[in-house]
Amino acid sequence: MGLRYEELEDMVLPLISIDEFEPKMGSDEEVIVVAFFCKDEVPGYDLDDFIDKGIVEILDSEVSPNPNDDGFFLVFVEFKRQPNFWLHLFDLVKDIENVTGKMEWQAQPYLIDKLFKLHDPELQQYVITDPDAYVPKAEFADTPEEYFEDSSLLGLKITESAITFESSIGKVTVPYVGYGLTDELVKTYKLDEQTMDLSTNPTVTALRGMLGSKWDLSQIGEYIVINKTGNAKSVVVRRK
């Protein structure tokens, strides 16, 4: 017998984890795992059964064998990693609300210590939906030194005031500004309020050659923003 309308009201948290857990139906590059949080085991199995029998396209769903540290049972739902992932997720959440009632959903993407409203466009910046652009979780570095580990650099030296890049083609030293989540750096240094410069800059040209093809450099105002493709973090330096 199926669930009745709003039968799981107050039994499911308005919280979604995205890309935090490992998939069973494929590799990380191919699959996005979404987790819903249930207050008890039975509602978890009820929700899992409801999702499994629903019309939204998923790869698989299952309930965690044990509660997490906070005492909640997780329902894992696997989606194909593809650009229309968000449409499938939004459709699933809308379907789930038939048994939970209307919810103010929040979501937390992996490695980002922040909750977003589910339909916040900013959230989509932190979930890679293109399998070809996927970056393994191990590459989300915690320090700028780790961030550049897979570059073509031969040496890297960072102080509070400067960063020196060294490769087979030479050495470049520029004023060091900061490292962190790109979105936070944009806010801190008001990069969105400054003009992007598309002119040729010898320092930028040299750094592009030194770092390698997966790195993108942008001149914005007085700054150079260095970003690794598919990574949520960036390094900001100041133009000489």
Buried (B, 14 or more C-beta within 10 A) or exposed (E): EEBEEEBBEEBBBBBBBBBBBEBEEBEBBBBBBBBBBBBEBEBBBBBBBBBEEBEBEBBBBBBBEEBEEEEBBBBBBBBBBBEEBBEBBBBBBEBBBBBBBEBEBBBBBBBBEBBBEBEEEEBBBBBBBEBEEBBEEEBBBEEBEEBBEBBBBEEBEBEEEEBBBBBEEEEBBBBBBBBBBBBBBBEEBEBEEBEEBEEEBEBBEBBBBBBBEBBBBBBBBEBBBBBBEBBBBBBBBBBE
